[in-house]
């Protein structure tokens, strides 16, 4: 069951991260939230994450893998999401001019 929850969460985060929901305020906020969660996971480690999820303490192998691979991986992904959400939110710009029918010729191009 826990594996299914992790897989579903990863799928949703992946969809949000690639910008499938657009560049509006909510998707950007979701990307930032996911980035912050991943950075927090990297900082506090797997033991804290397991405790928050109500799961039993981990074994020696998990601690080794967590310190060597999972924490750095979460840190890199988290920072990447934060940088991407910062960059993308600045790209959303309101149009500066609107073309009206009076501005076009018969062929539809600007006069």
C-alpha positions in Angstrom: 0.0 0.0 0.0 2.8 2.5 0.9 4.5 1.7 -2.5 1.3 2.5 -4.3 0.9 5.8 -2.4 4.5 6.8 -3.3 4.0 5.8 -6.9 0.8 7.8 -7.2 2.4 10.8 -5.5 5.4 10.6 -7.8 3.1 10.5 -10.9 1.2 13.6 -9.8 4.4 15.4 -9.0 5.8 14.5 -12.3 2.7 15.9 -14.1 2.9 19.1 -12.1 6.6 19.4 -12.6 6.5 19.3 -16.4 3.9 22.0 -16.5 1.0 19.9 -17.7 -1.4 22.2 -15.8 -0.1 25.4 -17.4 1.8 28.3 -15.9 -0.9 29.9 -13.8 -0.5 30.8 -10.1 -1.8 27.4 -8.8 0.5 25.1 -10.9 3.5 27.3 -10.1 2.6 27.2 -6.4 2.2 23.4 -6.6 5.7 23.1 -8.2 7.1 25.3 -5.5 5.4 23.2 -2.8 6.7 20.0 -4.3 10.2 21.5 -4.5 10.1 22.6 -0.8 8.8 19.1 0.2 11.7 17.4 -1.6 14.3 19.8 -0.1 12.8 19.2 3.4 13.0 15.4 2.8 16.6 15.9 1.9 17.4 18.0 4.9 15.5 16.0 7.6 16.1 12.5 6.1 14.1 9.4 5.8 13.6 8.7 9.5 11.6 11.9 9.9 9.6 11.1 6.7 8.8 7.7 8.0 7.7 9.1 11.4 5.5 11.7 9.8 3.9 8.9 7.7 3.4 6.7 10.7 5.5 4.0 9.4 7.9 1.8 11.5 11.5 2.7 11.9 13.8 1.8 9.0 16.5 -0.8 8.9 20.3 -0.3 8.4 20.1 -0.8 4.6 17.5 2.0 4.3 19.6 4.4 6.3 22.6 3.6 4.1 20.7 4.1 0.9 19.0 7.2 2.3 22.3 8.9 3.1 24.0 7.9 0.0 21.3 8.2 -2.7 17.8 9.3 -1.6 18.7 12.5 0.3 21.0 13.9 -2.5 18.5 12.9 -5.1 15.6 14.7 -3.3 17.8 17.7 -2.8 18.7 18.0 -6.5 15.0 17.4 -7.6 13.7 19.9 -5.1 16.1 22.6 -6.1 15.4 21.9 -9.8 11.7 22.4 -9.2 12.2 25.6 -7.2 14.4 27.0 -10.0 12.0 25.9 -12.7 9.0 27.4 -10.9 10.9 30.7 -10.4 11.8 30.8 -14.1 8.4 29.9 -15.4 6.4 32.3 -13.3 8.4 35.2 -14.8 7.6 34.0 -18.3 3.8 34.6 -17.9 3.4 38.0 -19.3 0.1 39.8 -20.2 -0.2 40.9 -23.8 0.9 44.5 -24.4 -1.4 45.1 -27.4 -4.5 43.7 -28.9 -5.1 43.4 -32.6 -8.5 44.8 -33.6 -10.3 44.2 -37.0 -9.4 47.8 -38.0 -5.7 46.9 -37.7 -5.9 44.1 -40.3 -6.1 44.1 -44.1 -8.4 41.8 -46.2 -5.8 39.0 -46.1 -5.8 39.1 -42.3 -2.3 40.5 -41.8 -1.5 43.7 -40.0 -1.8 46.9 -41.9 
